Amino acid sequence: MDIALAVLIIAVVLLLAAQLVGPRQDRSTPRRLAEIERRLQLVMDHLGVVDERPTPPGVREYLARGEKLKAIKAYRAATGTDLRTAKEAVEAMMGPLR
């Protein structure tokens, strides 16, 4: 009986340890995804492919007034992207306005 209880406790501890180790492996996922997106953008730029998605509201208006920071903030609010992605997207939109 004591051996069975000890084996059960060891099994539970090992399962808990496996759960704690699992999420640490996923920490690299956002970094890997950002690198994939960066490389995809390089390919699209090289091929001359233009993303024709509609611009979030307010972004073009801010850019037309020269308010780049407000345009980035509006882009982030509308899309939920990180600062770097929003900055790159807004700067890409500035191309046709120049």
BELGIWO-V330958 format. One record per pair of residues at least 24 apart in sequence whose ideal C-beta (glycine too) atoms are under 10 Angstrom apart, sorted by the first residue. I is the first residue (numbers start at 1). J is the second residue. Records with the same first field share a line. If there is no record, write none. Layout:
BEGIN
I=J ; J
END
This chain:
BEGIN
30=82
34=82 ; 84 ; 85
37=85 ; 88
38=84 ; 85 ; 88
41=85 ; 88 ; 89 ; 92
45=92
50=92 ; 95 ; 96
51=89 ; 92
53=79 ; 89
55=89 ; 90 ; 93
56=86 ; 89 ; 90 ; 93
59=86 ; 89 ; 90 ; 93
60=90 ; 93 ; 96 ; 97
62=90
63=90 ; 91 ; 93 ; 94 ; 96 ; 97 ; 98
64=97
66=94 ; 97
68=94
END
